[in-house]
Amino acid sequence: MSTLSQLEFDQQHLWHPYTNVVKPGPTFVVKEAEGVYLTLDDGTQLIDAMSSWWCMMHGHRHPQITAAMHAQLDKLPHVMFGGLTHDPAIDLGRKLLEITPESLTRIFYCDSGSVSVEVAMKMAVQYQHALGYPGRSEFATIRSGYHGDTWKAMSVCDPDTGMHHLFQGAVSVQHFVSRPPVALGQDWPDDPALNGLSELRETLEAGANEIAALILEPVVQGTGGMYFYHPEYLNQARAICDELGILLIFDEIATGFARTGELFATDFCTVEPDIICLGKGLTGGHVSFACTMTNDRVANGVGGGNPGIFMHGPTYMANPLACAAAKAALDVLTGQDWQTRVAEIAAQMVAELEPARDLPNVAHVRVLGGIGVIEMKHSVSADAAHARAKEMGVFLRPFGKNIYTMPPFVITPDELSRITAGMLRLAREL
């Protein structure tokens, strides 16, 4: 029997994400969580300013979501989805069709956001193959993007500055263009040389026989730098893709379910994608789950080709417990005035982060919906932020040059002020 304390055992045997196991940084043992608070083993309470990596949108242990999970657990925790179905999957599907872009009528349930990207990419390749274009097996994307940690998803993350540049000699080589140069809120220039579309067109035309789809995070690039760009880029990218027979995939794992102030970042656009990836907030963060949705054109294309069936089927696909949690989370979201709630959060962050603009080491401050970012001129250490967490009463986890928050929607003004004060402190001290 090990004599190590819980934290000692953790540091000697458990491997945390993006962590040096030889020199682990400050780590906290969480014993309980409710609402916006994490309660540590010593009783300290920290505000979860990250919504636990952007997924816990309605707070921890939301009563409506946990009740749905308890009820489902007593009836049907899991059953395979091959040849079988169940009410939670069907009811969630009905709800998704009510709120997602109208053209997306086919739903493929997945285990996680990264897997939903894998599914989308496989779907695009199989569609092109079914149409008689077996050579179209590659992808185009924009730099500074991030789409997950699984193998194919890594290939469309930024190959130089992204989190997976170490693997660029091992993963597939894809087609990259510069990130959209026109930021959200700027005037849109019609000159394709200035708005980035000339480079996109040139790349897609040159690779038209090899590219199955263009995949990107619409409007907001998350882990790649928290960059907000003009939706007109997406509107016109849609037209170029249609012209060349290339599918358009929107990765809305981080931006979906009102995080940007719109229900989906797609709603900033006048177009809809062929395939969309959803995750994170889908279950309100209560259990891992995701989905990939597509239109009838893609679904029928895959079904009409050889072998006809879509070649993917995870063991826990459409897990009833996750479906019940997701349906409850979407009911929570749509059952409130989420537009006003997110707008209030945005307005408060705009006002309270304004002083950061005057700090000498701050490069930029930006807010969109429930996303607040202080971009520094230098890289910021997550470990250094963690070391201050107990004193601030706020858990923040910066990455790269960004000190940011995506607070739960249930946060109060006083709690949000504690987050913004913590962000300003880190901007001054780190």
Phi, psi and omega per residue, in radians:
M1 nan 2.260 -3.094
S2 -1.195 2.405 3.086
T3 -1.689 0.043 3.141
L4 -1.223 2.560 2.992
S5 -1.167 2.935 3.141
Q6 -1.015 -0.817 -3.111
L7 -1.207 -0.651 3.096
E8 -1.109 -0.766 3.108
F9 -1.061 -0.785 3.126
D10 -0.975 -0.849 -3.048
Q11 -1.255 -0.409 -3.135
Q12 -1.624 -0.315 -3.017
H13 -2.297 -0.407 -3.071
L14 -1.771 2.362 -3.084
W15 -1.771 2.024 -3.115
H16 -1.603 2.806 -3.104
P17 -1.145 2.378 3.048
Y18 0.899 0.828 -3.063
T19 -2.262 2.469 3.030
N20 -1.439 1.949 -3.075
V21 -1.220 -0.356 3.120
V22 -1.333 -0.628 -3.135
K23 -2.284 1.254 -3.127
P24 -1.168 2.446 3.123
G25 -1.435 -3.018 -3.140
P26 -1.023 2.241 -3.124
T27 -2.299 2.427 -3.115
F28 -1.961 2.457 3.063
V29 -1.567 1.999 3.134
V30 -1.611 2.174 -3.130
K31 -1.725 -0.446 -3.066
E32 -2.802 2.692 3.065
A33 -2.538 2.458 3.088
E34 -2.725 2.394 -3.109
G35 1.050 -2.185 -3.128
V36 -1.682 0.022 -2.982
Y37 -1.848 2.432 2.940
L38 -1.830 2.233 3.095
T39 -1.810 2.118 -3.090
L40 -1.483 3.007 -3.072
D41 -1.154 -0.365 3.096
D42 -1.673 0.139 3.111
G43 1.618 -0.171 3.117
T44 -1.096 2.424 3.082
Q45 -1.925 2.274 3.110
L46 -2.087 2.383 3.018
I47 -1.298 2.234 -3.142
D48 -1.415 1.485 -3.088
A49 -1.256 -0.163 -3.106
M50 -1.732 -0.025 -2.985
S51 0.843 0.665 -3.124
S52 0.846 1.125 -3.084
W53 1.027 0.804 2.832
W54 1.374 0.107 -3.023
C55 -1.801 -0.507 -3.015
M56 -1.453 1.167 -2.938
M57 -1.241 -0.501 -3.074
H58 -1.882 0.269 3.141
G59 1.571 2.801 3.132
H60 -1.263 2.505 3.072
R61 0.917 0.844 3.102
H62 -1.111 2.227 -2.997
P63 -1.036 -0.643 -3.112
Q64 -1.225 -0.633 -3.132
I65 -1.318 -0.768 -3.138
T66 -1.170 -0.590 3.091
A67 -1.109 -0.716 3.112
A68 -1.116 -0.659 3.128
M69 -1.214 -0.738 3.095
H70 -1.047 -0.795 -3.125
A71 -1.099 -0.715 -3.132
Q72 -1.225 -0.631 -3.137
L73 -1.048 -0.586 -3.123
D74 -1.343 -0.230 -3.079
K75 -1.950 -0.844 -3.016
L76 -2.798 1.508 3.141
P77 -1.144 -0.670 3.123
H78 -2.810 2.595 2.957
V79 -2.689 2.551 -3.137
M80 -1.061 2.631 -3.092
F81 -1.699 -0.104 3.088
G82 -1.321 1.942 3.131
G83 1.355 -0.007 -3.136
L84 -2.298 2.760 3.044
T85 -2.554 3.130 -3.101
H86 -2.810 2.832 -3.077
D87 -1.041 -0.757 -3.129
P88 -0.995 -0.695 3.118
A89 -1.172 -0.729 -3.119
I90 -1.214 -0.785 -3.125
D91 -1.121 -0.694 3.082
L92 -1.131 -0.723 3.113
G93 -1.034 -0.742 3.089
R94 -1.044 -0.748 -3.120
K95 -1.163 -0.719 3.128
L96 -1.081 -0.711 3.137
L97 -1.165 -0.445 3.105
E98 -1.213 -0.568 -2.942
I99 -1.972 -0.292 -3.081
T100 -1.558 2.918 3.108
P101 -0.868 2.413 -2.932
E102 -1.034 -0.602 -3.053
S103 -1.304 -0.252 -3.068
L104 -1.562 1.759 -2.969
T105 -1.986 -0.116 -3.097
R106 -2.055 2.308 -2.999
I107 -2.112 2.209 3.052
F108 -2.050 1.999 -3.104
Y109 -1.379 2.467 -3.067
C110 -2.301 2.958 -3.100
D111 -1.432 -0.559 -3.050
S112 -2.739 2.943 -3.130
G113 -1.068 -0.771 3.141
S114 -1.066 -0.688 3.104
V115 -1.168 -0.590 3.113
S116 -1.121 -0.549 3.050
V117 -1.204 -0.753 3.077
E118 -1.003 -0.767 3.141
V119 -1.097 -0.774 3.135
A120 -1.063 -0.722 -3.124
M121 -1.213 -0.715 3.071
K122 -1.109 -0.693 3.133
M123 -1.069 -0.751 -3.133
A124 -1.143 -0.749 3.132
V125 -1.140 -0.767 -3.110
Q126 -1.173 -0.606 3.067
Y127 -1.078 -0.838 -3.129
Q128 -1.117 -0.681 3.100
H129 -1.090 -0.736 -3.136
A130 -1.113 -0.531 3.133
L131 -1.449 -0.019 3.114
G132 1.667 0.358 3.113
Y133 -2.104 1.192 -3.099
P134 -1.133 -0.337 3.114
G135 -1.301 -0.276 -3.130
R136 -1.473 1.495 -3.092
S137 -2.262 0.128 3.141
E138 -1.905 3.062 -3.042
F139 -2.367 2.610 3.010
A140 -1.916 2.621 3.118
T141 -2.799 3.078 -3.142
I142 -1.841 2.625 3.134
R143 -1.187 2.795 -3.099
S144 1.251 0.275 3.114
G145 -1.580 2.848 3.068
Y146 -2.535 2.321 -3.065
H147 -2.356 0.203 3.078
G148 2.171 3.020 -3.023
D149 -1.797 -0.081 3.123
T150 -1.367 2.963 -2.813
W151 -1.096 -0.937 -3.105
K152 -1.253 -0.619 3.099
A153 -1.059 -0.621 3.116
M154 -1.065 -0.530 -3.052
S155 -1.196 -0.333 3.117
V156 -1.884 0.192 2.915
C157 -1.465 2.770 -3.083
D158 -0.970 2.155 -3.027
P159 -1.331 -0.267 -3.071
D160 -1.888 -0.899 -3.079
T161 -1.788 -0.116 -3.075
G162 -1.325 3.112 -3.050
M163 -1.257 -0.229 -3.018
H164 -2.083 0.401 -3.102
H165 -1.074 -0.436 3.107
L166 -1.011 -0.506 -3.029
F167 -1.725 0.162 -3.013
Q168 -1.101 -0.378 3.078
G169 -1.457 -0.143 -3.084
A170 -1.896 -0.630 -3.114
V171 -1.467 2.914 -3.129
S172 -1.045 2.511 3.070
V173 -1.521 2.166 -3.090
Q174 -1.964 -3.053 -3.077
H175 -1.833 2.008 -3.072
F176 -1.956 2.428 3.000
V177 -2.128 2.858 3.135
S178 -1.042 2.640 3.091
R179 -1.128 2.622 -3.118
P180 -0.921 2.159 -3.006
P181 -1.356 -0.296 -3.084
V182 -1.652 2.033 -3.098
A183 -1.326 2.715 3.064
L184 -1.029 2.294 -3.134
G185 1.701 -0.316 3.065
Q186 -1.399 2.772 3.041
D187 -1.196 2.426 -3.120
W188 -1.485 2.070 3.078
P189 -1.443 2.402 -3.122
D190 -1.341 -0.283 -3.126
D191 -1.221 2.018 -3.123
P192 -1.037 -0.429 3.108
A193 -1.249 -0.404 -3.117
L194 -1.704 -0.460 -3.084
N195 -1.703 0.010 3.072
G196 1.596 -0.143 -3.043
L197 -1.344 -0.408 3.098
S198 -1.161 -0.735 3.104
E199 -1.157 -0.720 3.122
L200 -1.092 -0.839 3.138
R201 -1.045 -0.792 -3.125
E202 -1.042 -0.741 -3.129
T203 -1.196 -0.770 -3.125
L204 -1.194 -0.666 3.107
E205 -1.152 -0.756 -3.124
A206 -1.134 -0.566 -3.099
G207 -1.880 0.348 -3.024
A208 -1.015 -0.530 -3.122
N209 -1.462 -0.158 -3.118
E210 -2.011 -0.362 -3.000
I211 -1.612 2.161 3.101
A212 -1.462 -0.665 -3.047
A213 -2.771 2.745 2.944
L214 -1.769 2.162 -3.127
I215 -2.083 2.347 3.102
L216 -2.771 2.846 3.014
E217 -1.510 2.076 -3.077
P218 -1.269 2.234 3.011
V219 1.222 -0.795 -3.103
V220 -2.071 2.083 2.951
Q221 -1.578 2.133 -3.038
G222 -1.448 -1.699 -3.045
T223 -1.063 -0.355 3.117
G224 -1.295 -0.051 3.093
G225 2.553 0.082 3.133
M226 0.938 0.828 -3.119
Y227 -1.733 2.335 3.134
F228 -1.887 2.166 -3.090
Y229 -2.170 2.919 -2.986
H230 -1.236 2.262 -3.112
P231 -1.168 -0.311 3.126
E232 -1.099 -0.471 3.059
Y233 -1.016 -0.714 -3.120
L234 -1.261 -0.686 3.113
N235 -1.012 -0.792 -3.086
Q236 -1.394 -0.487 3.036
A237 -1.098 -0.646 3.096
R238 -1.008 -0.764 -3.122
A239 -1.155 -0.696 3.128
I240 -1.154 -0.760 3.123
C241 -1.066 -0.764 3.131
D242 -1.079 -0.720 -3.138
E243 -1.060 -0.604 -3.037
L244 -1.781 -0.004 3.139
G245 1.317 0.440 3.141
I246 -1.787 2.345 3.137
L247 -1.327 2.760 3.119
L248 -2.069 2.128 -3.127
I249 -1.990 2.216 3.030
F250 -1.822 2.155 3.033
D251 -1.609 1.741 -3.117
E252 -1.861 0.468 -3.110
I253 -1.052 -0.753 -3.128
A254 -1.544 -0.489 -2.995
T255 -1.665 -0.222 -3.054
G256 -1.257 2.849 3.002
F257 1.145 0.815 2.917
A258 1.419 0.063 -3.090
R259 -1.049 -0.585 -3.093
T260 -1.555 -0.040 -3.031
G261 1.722 -0.307 2.933
E262 -1.879 2.737 -3.116
L263 -1.030 -0.707 3.007
F264 -2.376 2.615 3.096
A265 -1.067 -0.461 3.054
T266 -0.961 -0.510 -3.092
D267 -1.220 -0.209 2.998
F268 -1.282 -0.307 -3.023
C269 -1.731 2.963 3.013
T270 -1.790 0.054 -3.127
V271 -2.132 2.949 3.065
E272 -2.198 2.620 3.135
P273 -1.381 2.943 3.006
D274 -1.373 -0.560 -3.095
I275 -2.449 2.449 3.092
I276 -2.276 2.475 3.108
C277 -1.914 2.249 -3.127
L278 -2.226 2.523 3.132
G279 -2.922 -2.527 3.098
K280 0.736 -1.598 -3.076
G281 -1.254 -0.021 -3.099
L282 -0.978 -0.712 3.104
T283 -1.804 0.267 -3.027
G284 1.100 0.379 3.094
G285 1.380 0.158 -3.025
H286 -1.479 -0.316 3.078
V287 -2.875 2.596 -3.113
S288 -1.129 2.286 -3.133
F289 -2.970 2.708 3.133
A290 -2.834 3.039 3.020
C291 -2.686 2.733 3.031
T292 -2.086 2.186 -3.123
M293 -2.026 2.557 3.134
T294 -2.498 3.085 -3.114
N295 -1.687 3.018 -3.119
D296 -1.119 -0.574 -3.123
R297 -1.050 -0.820 3.138
V298 -1.215 -0.799 -3.112
A299 -1.063 -0.795 -3.137
N300 -1.213 -0.572 3.081
G301 -1.099 -0.807 3.102
V302 -1.098 -0.766 -3.114
G303 -1.168 -0.453 -3.103
G304 -1.558 -0.068 -3.121
G305 -1.801 -3.010 3.129
N306 -1.694 2.202 0.206
P307 -1.608 0.115 3.115
G308 1.617 -0.777 3.125
I309 -1.481 2.603 3.061
F310 -1.427 2.249 -2.957
M311 -1.522 1.155 3.053
H312 -2.781 2.445 -3.138
G313 -2.996 1.445 -3.104
P314 -1.211 2.676 -3.107
T315 -0.957 -0.773 -3.052
Y316 -1.702 0.414 3.109
M317 -1.023 2.297 3.114
A318 1.047 0.603 3.101
N319 -0.856 2.150 -3.052
P320 -1.012 -0.657 3.137
L321 -1.095 -0.754 3.120
A322 -1.202 -0.684 3.114
C323 -1.088 -0.715 3.126
A324 -1.130 -0.730 3.110
A325 -1.112 -0.736 -3.121
A326 -1.139 -0.774 3.121
K327 -1.057 -0.748 3.131
A328 -1.141 -0.712 -3.138
A329 -1.124 -0.685 3.113
L330 -1.233 -0.582 3.053
D331 -1.139 -0.696 3.088
V332 -1.071 -0.804 -3.112
L333 -1.091 -0.918 -3.038
T334 -1.373 -0.234 3.118
G335 -1.479 0.041 3.122
Q336 -2.175 2.969 3.058
D337 -1.472 1.295 -3.047
W338 -1.141 -0.523 3.121
Q339 -1.055 -0.839 3.128
T340 -1.148 -0.736 -3.115
R341 -1.049 -0.853 -3.115
V342 -1.192 -0.641 3.111
A343 -1.109 -0.658 3.105
E344 -1.150 -0.740 3.097
I345 -1.064 -0.774 -3.121
A346 -1.090 -0.807 -3.107
A347 -1.084 -0.708 3.134
Q348 -1.170 -0.712 3.132
M349 -1.164 -0.689 3.097
V350 -0.991 -0.833 -3.096
A351 -1.184 -0.774 -3.000
E352 -1.449 -0.332 3.076
L353 -1.603 -0.122 -3.104
E354 -0.956 -0.713 -3.139
P355 -1.019 -0.392 -3.134
A356 -1.118 -0.442 -3.117
R357 -1.078 -0.440 -3.094
D358 -1.571 -0.071 -3.129
L359 -1.376 2.401 -3.003
P360 -1.122 -0.502 -3.092
N361 -1.663 0.110 3.142
V362 -1.637 2.254 3.138
A363 -1.597 -0.624 -3.045
H364 -2.861 2.634 3.036
V365 -2.249 2.294 -3.121
R366 -2.600 2.619 -3.137
V367 -2.403 2.389 2.992
L368 -2.508 2.026 -3.129
G369 0.978 -2.236 -3.139
G370 -1.609 0.602 3.123
I371 -2.205 2.118 3.089
G372 -2.145 2.304 -3.017
V373 -2.344 2.274 2.861
I374 -1.914 1.956 3.122
E375 -1.642 2.140 -3.117
M376 -1.554 2.942 3.082
K377 -1.506 -0.088 -3.119
H378 -2.442 2.883 3.106
S379 -1.193 2.600 -3.091
V380 -2.085 2.378 -3.095
S381 -1.488 2.179 3.045
A382 -1.120 -0.661 3.134
D383 -1.067 -0.711 3.131
A384 -1.125 -0.634 3.090
A385 -1.180 -0.733 3.136
H386 -1.074 -0.631 -3.112
A387 -1.112 -0.400 -3.141
R388 -1.723 -0.055 -2.968
A389 -1.071 -0.828 -3.097
K390 -1.101 -0.705 -3.139
E391 -1.143 -0.671 -3.132
M392 -1.417 -0.444 -3.037
G393 1.309 0.361 -3.083
V394 -2.403 2.285 3.067
F395 -1.687 1.931 3.061
L396 -2.095 2.540 3.126
R397 -2.325 1.516 3.125
P398 -1.125 2.777 2.974
F399 -2.493 2.570 -3.117
G400 0.992 -2.204 3.127
K401 -1.723 0.131 -2.965
N402 -1.887 2.187 2.905
I403 -1.779 2.015 -2.971
Y404 -2.482 2.884 3.033
T405 -2.436 2.556 2.908
M406 -2.287 1.369 -2.983
P407 -1.194 2.680 3.009
P408 -1.029 2.573 -3.100
F409 -1.182 -0.294 -3.120
V410 -1.490 0.063 -3.077
I411 -1.143 2.508 3.085
T412 -1.552 2.833 3.099
P413 -0.992 -0.714 3.137
D414 -1.126 -0.723 3.124
E415 -1.166 -0.682 3.114
L416 -1.153 -0.641 3.092
S417 -1.095 -0.596 3.076
R418 -1.159 -0.642 3.084
I419 -1.137 -0.881 -3.095
T420 -1.118 -0.617 3.072
A421 -1.115 -0.685 3.085
G422 -1.130 -0.709 3.109
M423 -1.100 -0.752 3.118
L424 -1.122 -0.675 3.104
R425 -1.089 -0.807 3.123
L426 -1.086 -0.677 3.131
A427 -1.115 -0.540 3.121
R428 -1.393 -0.595 -2.947
E429 -1.762 -0.416 -3.028
L430 -1.737 nan nan
